[in-house]
Amino acid sequence: MLGTRATGAAPVSPATVTVADRVHPASATLPERWRHIDRWYTFAANVRGVSHVLATVDEKTYAGGSMGFDHPVTWCKDYQGGRSFYTGLGATRRASAAPTCGPTWAARSSGPPA
């Protein structure tokens, strides 16, 4: 359901997060870009095309990234009549204040199973 797994992480550091979908209910209220201090996970595979990417981290704004120009950190998808939401934000106590509306979106019904 997650679509990938973490294979490593850069040290906790500031980086720039960019919202990829400014219309989706889980990300519509977020700022277009913001600086955020967190642990930046590297994933085994890019989930774009498998899941709906809501936000990415700009690897040019921190050291230790290896996913390249398209590094998703928050994504979602409808799944078997329910919803799946993942964010790599909030790995530290300070970072847990990251703005997100995803859990609220995921908790709402997506309608009857297809």
PEJOMO-V312477 format. One record per pair of residues at least 4 apart in sequence whose C-alpha atoms are under 8 Angstrom apart, sorted by the first residue. I is the first residue (numbers start at 0). J is the second residue. If there is no record, write none. Layout:
i = (I	I)
j = (J	J)
//
This chain:
i = (0	0	1	1	2	2	2	3	3	3	3	3	4	4	4	5	5	5	5	6	6	6	6	7	7	7	8	8	8	8	8	8	9	9	9	9	9	9	9	10	10	10	11	11	11	11	12	12	12	12	12	13	13	13	13	13	13	14	14	14	14	14	14	14	14	14	15	15	15	15	15	15	15	16	16	16	16	16	16	16	16	17	17	17	17	17	17	17	18	18	18	18	18	18	18	18	19	19	19	19	20	20	20	20	20	21	21	21	21	21	22	22	23	23	24	24	24	24	25	25	25	25	25	25	25	26	26	26	26	28	29	29	35	35	36	36	37	37	37	37	37	37	38	38	38	39	39	39	40	40	41	41	41	42	45	45	45	45	46	46	46	46	46	47	47	47	50	50	50	51	51	51	52	52	52	52	52	53	53	53	53	53	54	54	54	54	55	55	55	55	55	56	56	56	56	57	57	57	57	58	58	58	58	58	58	58	58	66	72	72	72	72	73	73	73	73	73	74	74	74	75	75	75	75	76	76	76	77	77	77	77	78	78	79	79	80	80	80	80	80	81	81	81	81	81	82	82	82	82	83	84	84	84	85	88	88	88	89	89	89	89	89	90	90	91	92	100	101	102	103)
j = (78	83	83	85	46	49	50	42	43	44	45	46	42	43	44	40	41	42	43	40	41	42	43	40	41	42	38	39	40	41	63	64	38	39	40	41	62	63	64	38	39	63	36	37	38	39	36	37	38	39	61	34	35	36	37	60	61	34	35	36	37	56	57	58	60	61	32	33	34	35	56	57	60	32	33	34	35	54	55	56	57	31	32	33	54	55	56	57	26	29	30	31	32	53	54	55	52	53	54	55	26	27	52	53	54	26	27	28	29	31	26	27	27	53	28	100	101	104	53	99	100	101	102	103	104	53	99	100	101	100	98	99	94	97	93	94	88	89	90	91	93	94	88	90	91	64	87	88	64	87	64	65	66	66	66	69	70	71	50	51	52	71	74	51	52	71	74	75	76	74	75	76	71	72	73	74	75	71	72	73	74	75	71	72	73	74	69	70	71	72	73	69	70	71	72	61	68	69	70	62	63	64	65	66	67	68	70	70	85	86	87	88	84	85	86	87	88	84	85	86	82	83	84	85	82	83	84	81	82	83	109	82	83	112	113	109	110	111	112	113	105	108	109	110	112	105	106	108	109	105	101	102	105	101	94	95	97	93	94	95	96	97	94	95	95	96	104	105	106	107)
//
